Amino acid sequence: MWVFVLLGTLSLERFYPFTLYLVGSVKKSDLIRLTQTPNILPMPNAYHSYKIFPDMPHSSMVKVEGGSFMMESDSEDDDNPLREIEVSSFYLGQYPVSQGLWKRVMGNNPAKFQGNEQLPIEKVTWYDALEFCNRLSELLGLEAAYEIDTSHIDQRQWLAKRKEGALGYRLPTDAEWEYAARGGKYSKAFTYSGSNKLKEVAWNAENSFFEPNPVGCKRPNELGIYDMSGNVREWCADEDQYQQALRGGSWLNSVVSCRVSARDRNVPGIRYINVGFRVAGYLKP
């Protein structure tokens, strides 16, 4: 039997057009389409965005205006679990790095789940993410942000550090990532990045069909940034005792791991099928 399904959302601030779908025998791709929000939502600061590669979808960078927010400590010994953090203005990838963008910069594809270039890159180490940032910078005529010594082997594998004054692409800091996930100056204090209802903004273990999905198919947050509460977890720049910060939920995670305040850490040389990253940048001159 054919069933007509009407999907749509109406709010006081944005109008999402109603869409009529004809559903027959339902495949996974059909179900994903029914749960997607049209990728046409306006950003409050849209005029502060640009594309890394004008001819490539999902390569946009969004300006995140600086400000402050209350950040939870991840230390059990911290007597002040909440602290105010100041963040300077910066640019952040509107989407996690896609496989198409990765292939354009690196010339290969290490992801386990392939077949669609709009899928997020995954199965990359923290060092892989740094090398991507450096190569992207060099392609665009910018000074690479990182010095990576592959001959230096220790508990962290290689020695990597930021170059003083270099303006190339980089990973966001832990604080930058969370500030952007919360919506920056436009924050509405949602539990997840862009909503209090996780299914509206993220792919996680409850709706992902246990695999990553194309980037940008759920609702964005207040800054117009997508997938910060789910799809793939994301490497950040911060180090803590030979481990690197991981933020955001993923297609494999439970609800609790998808909160904007949730954080994790892991050794920088590990490869997981649910871990990717997004790039950050300094303000354009």
N, C-alpha and C positions, 0 to 999 in steps of 0.2 A: 504494500500500500504506500502511495506517495504521501508525504507529510510536508506541509508548508511551515517553515520556521521563520519567524520575524525577529530579527536581532536589532537592537538599538539602545542607545543611552542618551538621556537628555539631562543636562545640568544647567545651572544658572550661569556658568562661565563659558562652557564650550558646548557646541552641538555636534553630536556624532550622527551622521546621516543614517537613517534606517536602511537596512539591506534585506532584500528578500532572497532566500535560498530555497532551491528545490532539492529535497533530499530523497534519494532512493536507497539502493544498497550502499551502506556507508563504509568507506575505506578510511584509513588513518589520515590521509591527506585531506579528505573531506571534513573529518572531525576537527583537524587543526584549523581549517578555513573557518569553520563555524565558531571557533573560540578566539579568532583574531580580531583585533580592533583595527580599522582602516588606518594606514600609515599616512594620515593627512592632518595630524593635529598641529595647531599653531603653537609656536614657542613664544613666551613673553619677551625673549631677547633674540628673536630670530635674526635680526639685522646684525647681531654679533657672532654669527656663525660663518664658517667657510668650509669648502671641501679641500681635502688634501690633494686628491686627483679629481678634477672637474668631471671627467668622463666615467668615474667609478661610483656606483651606488654604495651607500653605507660607509663613506669615508669622510663624513662631516665631523668638524670640530666645533664645539659650542663654548662660548665664553661663559665662565662661571665668575660672577662678580664677587669680590672678596667680602668677608664679614666674619662673624663669630658664631659659635654654637657650643652647646654643652655636650662634651664627649665622655663616654663611660671609660673608666680604666679597665684594662684586662688583667690587672694584677690582683691576686687574692690578698696581698699584703697591703694594698693601698687603703689608707684610712679615709681618703676623699675620692670615692668612686666616680663622682662627676666633676669635671673641670672645664673651664671655659677655654676654648681654643680659637685663636685668631688665624684666619686663612686669607692670604693675598689673592688677588684676581689671577686667573689662569684659564687656559683652554683645556677641555676634556673631550675625548672621543664620544660622539653621540651614541655610538654602538660599540659593543665589543669588537675587536679586530676579527674580520670575517676571513674565511679561507681564501676568498678571491683577493683580498687586500694582502694577505700574507704571501700568496703565490706571486703577486706582482712585485713585491719587494724582495722576497727571499728565493724565489724560483723553485720551491718545493712545497710539499704538503704533508706534514707529519701526523695529521689528524686521523683518528680511528674511524670517525663517521664522515664519509665523503659522499659525493654525488650531487652536491648543491653548493656553489661558491658563496652563497649567502649564509651558510652555516658558520657558527663561530669557530675560530681556530681553537684546538684543544690538544692535549698531550704535548705541551711545550713547557720547558723548564723556565725558571726565573731568568737564567742566563740567556736562553733563547729569546725571551722578551726584550732583554737589554740589547742583544745583537740586532733584533728587528728595529728597535728605536734608532740605533746608530746607522743602520743601512738606509732607513727611511730618511733620516736627516741628511746623509750624504747624497742621496738621490736628488734631494731638493736644494742642495747647495748650502746646508746649514752645518755648523760644527757639531760633531757627534757629542752627545751628552755624557758618555761613559768611556772610561778606560778599562779595558778587560785584559787581564794577563792570564792567558790559558796555560802558561808554563808553571804558574803558582798553584800548588795543590795543598789544600788543608781541609779542615772539617767542612768548609763551605764549598769545596771543589776548586773554584777559581777565585782570583782576586779581582774584584770589580769595584770601582768608585766613580763618583760623579766628577766631571771636569769643572773646575772653577770658572764661572763666567760663560760656559758653553750654553747656547740657546737652542740646541737641537731637541728633538722629541725625546720623551722620557716616560717612565712610569709615574703615576700619581703617588703622592705620599698617602699614608693611612688616613691622615686627617683630611686631606683634599678629597679623597674618595668618599669618605663618609659625609662630609659637608655637601658635596654634589648629590649624593644619593638621597640626602634629606631634603633636597630642593633648594639649597643655598638661601639667598635672601627671600625667595618666594615660598619657603617651606610652610607646609600646612600641618607639620608634625605627624605625618602618617607613620604607621608601624612598618610598612614596606615602602619601597621607593616609588612613590606616586599614588598609593592607595592604602586603605586599611583592609582591602580584600585582595589577597595574594594572587588569586587566579586572574585578576584584571591586568596585572603588570608583570607576571613572571611565569616561567616554566620551572616546575619543581617535580618532585617524585609523584605528586598526586595528579598531574595533568600532562606530563611530558612524553608519555609512552616509552619512558626510560631511554631516551636519547635526546641529544640537543636538537633544537629547532632553529629555523632561519632567524637571524637577528631582526629586531624591530617589528615583531608581529604582535606584541602586546602594547598596552597603553604606556606612554612615557611618563616621566615624573614632572614636577613643576617646572623644570628647566628644559623640558623636551628631550631628556636623555633616557635611553631605553635599556632594559634588561639588567638593571643594577641589583635587583633582588632575585634573579633567577636566569637560567640558561647555562652559563658557565661561571664558576668562581674565578676571581681575578687577582693576579699577582699585583702587589703594591711595592713601593720602593723600600719600605722600612725593614730594618734588620733587628732581631732580638736573639742574642746568643746563638748565632749561626743559623737562624731560621728567618724566613721572610714572611711578611704579612700576606694573608689571603682574605679577600673580602667578597661579600655577596653570596647568594645562594646559587644553586645549580639544578639542572634537570634530575640530579640524583639525590638532592638533599630534602630533608624534612622541612616543615614550616618554620620551626624555630631557628634554623640556620639561615633563613631568608630575610630576617629583620635587618633594618638598616644599621642597627647597633652590633649585630653579630660579627665576630671576627675569628680568624683561625691563623695558624702559622704552620709552616712546613719547611723542610730543607730545600734549598734553592735548586738542587739538581734533580728533584723528583718530577716524574711525568705522570699526570693523571688524565683520564678521559673526560673529566668534568672541569678542568682548569684551563683558562685562557687568560686574557688581559685586555685592557684598553689603554690607549696612549694619552699622555698629557703633553701640554706645551705651554711655553711662556706667551705672554701677550704679543701679538704681532706689532712691530714698530710702526 
